[in-house]
Amino acid sequence: MSATMDQHGMFNWEMFLALLIAWIITCLSIIRGVSVIGKISFLTATLPYVIIVIMFIRGVTMDGSKTGIDYYLLKPDMSKVFRLKTWLEAAKQLSFSLEIGFGGLLALASYNKKDHNCFRDAIIVILCDSLMSIIGGVAVFSTLGSLSKSSGKLIDVLFSYDAPSITFVTYPQAISTMPVPELFAFLFFFMLFLLGISSQFGTTQEIITTFTDQFPALRRWKWAVAIGLCVFCLLGGLIMCWQSGFYWFQLFFNSIGGIAVLILCVVEVVSITYVYGISNIIRDIRENLGYPKSRMTTIFGASGYYISLCWTVLTPLILMVVIVTGIVSDISSTADEYSNLFLTYLPLLVIPSFTFINIWYFTKKGKSWKQVFRSQPQLPSSIETGAKEIRITPATLTSNSKISASD
C-alpha cells in the first residue's frame, strides 16, 4: 500500500486478474438471462451461510471466545444506543444489507407474478438477514476474544470500527492463531468472494433491467448493454488495482450510498404514501394478496394498520431525524473535503435526471408531461384496470395510448 492516495505506486496485476475474472463471470451469467443468475445465486448465496456457521462453531469453541461474545452481545456499551450516530450507522447498514433504497429490489421484483406474496418474502429476508448478522458477529468477535486473550490486548485496541480494517487486517490476524489457519483463511476469503460476486450479479442485473425498462429499444441488444456495462465497471475498478487502491476503496466505501440512499428512501416512501396515496397502495396490495382474514392480519398484515402507520408516519419521521443528523455530521467533519461530499450526495442526481428523462420521453410520444405523474392503468387502484398480467415498467403506460388519452 502506498503512503498516500496521490502516490499510485505499482500496479497489482494479481488483483487486476481477479477483477477481470469476476466481471467475465458476471457478464456471461447476465447474457444467459435472469434464470441463470438465479441458479448461480442459489449457490453463491447458500455457501456463505454454511461457511459462516463453520466459522461460528470454531470461534465459540476457542479459548477466550467469551470475552469477545460479551463485548459484542452480552455486555455491550448501552450508552451508544442513545447516540443518534448509532442509529445513523444502523440505518445505513440496513440499507446496504437489505438493498433498501437502491431500486434493485423494485426492478427485479417486476419479474414476479402479479399475486406473488412479496410480504412473506420481506419477512423471511429480514429474519434471515438478522439471524445471520448475529451469527456472523458472534463468529468474528469470539475469534477476536481469543486473540485478545492470547495477545493480552483489549478488543478496543485490536481494531478500529472500520469494516475494511476488521475484514482485511484484524480478523485474518485472529485466524492465524487457529489450528490449521490455512483452511479457515481459505474458507473466510472464499466466503467473501461468493458474497461479492453474488452482490455483483444482482447489482449489474438491476442496472441493466432499469435501462431496458426505461428504454425498451435496448431489450433486443441486452447482450451488448451487458458487455458495455461490465467493461465500463472493469475500467472503473482499475483505480483499485494500484498500491493506492485501498485509499480509493475507503473513499468510495465511506461516501457512496450513505445519507443519499436514506434520502432516496424518504422520497420513495413519501411518493408512495402521499403522492400516489396510502389508500391506493393499500388497495393495490389487497387486490393482489387478498384482504385481511383475521384481527392479527388486519393489524400486522401486508395491508394492516401497522404497515400504514409505518409508511405514513414512523418511517419518514425517523429517517428525517437520522438524515438531518448525518448531514450535520458530514458538513462539520468534511468541510474542506468537497470530493467526499460530492460522492456522498451524487446518487441524489438520479431523481431529477430520470424525472427529466421521463418527461422528455412522454412528450416525444406526443403525450402530456402530466402523465408522468399519473398512476399506470394496470394498477388495481386505477379507474381503468386491465385484466391481463403485465410487467409494470416505464414502457407500460406509453404502450397503452387509448387509456392514456382518455384520462
Secondary structure, DSSP 8 states (H G I E B T S, - for coil): --SSTT----B-HHHHHHHHHHHHHHHHHHHH-HHHHHHHHHHHHHHHHHHHHHHHHHHHTSTTHHHHHIIIIIS--GGGGG-HHHHHHHHHHHHHHHTTTSSHHHHHHTTS-TT--HHHHHHHHHHHHHHHHHHHHHHHHHHHHHHHHHHT--HHHH--S-HHHIIIIIHHHHHTTSSSHHHHHHHHHHHHHHHHHHHHHHHHHHHHHHHHHHSGGGGGGHHHHHHHHHHHHHHHHGGGGBTTHHHHHHHHHHHTTSHHHHHHHHHHHHIIIIIIIHHHHHHHHHHHH----SHHHHHHSTTSHHHHHIIIIIHHHHHHHHHHHHHHHHHHHSTT-HHHHHHHHGGGGHHHHHHHHHHHHHHHTT--GGGGGS--TTSTTSSS--SS-----HHHHHT-HHHHHH-
